[in-house]
Amino acid sequence: MRLALVALVACFTCIPIATAAKGTITIVHSGGNTDVYKDVEIKVIHGALYMTSADAKGTIVIHRAAC
């Protein structure tokens, strides 16, 4: 029984856990124009930051970012 408990705890500590939130993203273009996206789903999966628009038509992925 003790070995099973240790294995279960090790399983939860070794598996990367995805986190998620919702927010607003503002993109400022070099020409000065801005685009605002509301209700964006923000996830961190395997060290990458995923931001998906509310209509799920666009996703920005940032790998190896220092957040």
C-alpha positions in Angstrom: 0.0 0.0 0.0 2.8 2.4 0.9 4.5 1.7 -2.5 1.3 2.5 -4.3 1.0 5.8 -2.5 4.6 6.8 -3.3 4.0 5.9 -7.0 0.8 8.0 -7.1 2.6 11.0 -5.6 5.5 10.6 -8.0 3.0 10.4 -10.9 1.4 13.7 -10.0 4.7 15.5 -9.5 6.3 14.3 -12.7 3.4 15.0 -15.1 3.3 18.6 -16.4 0.0 20.2 -15.5 -1.6 22.6 -17.9 -2.9 25.9 -16.5 -5.5 28.1 -18.1 -7.0 31.6 -17.8 -9.0 34.1 -19.8 -8.0 37.7 -20.6 -7.7 40.5 -23.1 -4.8 40.8 -25.6 -3.9 44.1 -27.2 -1.6 43.8 -30.3 0.1 47.1 -31.3 1.4 47.1 -34.9 4.5 48.9 -36.0 2.3 51.4 -37.9 0.5 52.4 -34.7 -2.7 50.5 -35.3 -4.0 48.3 -32.5 -6.1 45.2 -32.4 -7.9 44.2 -29.1 -9.1 40.6 -28.5 -11.4 40.0 -25.5 -12.1 36.6 -23.8 -8.8 35.1 -25.0 -8.1 31.7 -23.6 -4.6 31.6 -22.2 -2.9 28.3 -21.5 0.6 27.2 -20.5 1.3 23.7 -21.8 4.8 22.0 -21.6 6.5 25.4 -21.2 4.8 27.1 -24.1 2.2 30.0 -23.8 -0.9 29.5 -26.0 -3.4 32.4 -26.6 -6.5 31.5 -28.5 -9.2 33.9 -29.6 -12.7 33.6 -28.3 -14.0 32.3 -31.7 -11.1 29.8 -31.8 -10.0 31.0 -35.3 -6.6 32.2 -34.2 -3.9 31.1 -31.8 -0.5 32.7 -30.9 2.1 30.3 -29.5 5.2 31.5 -27.6 7.9 28.9 -26.9 10.5 29.4 -24.3 9.3 32.8 -23.1 10.3 34.4 -19.8 7.0 35.4 -18.3 
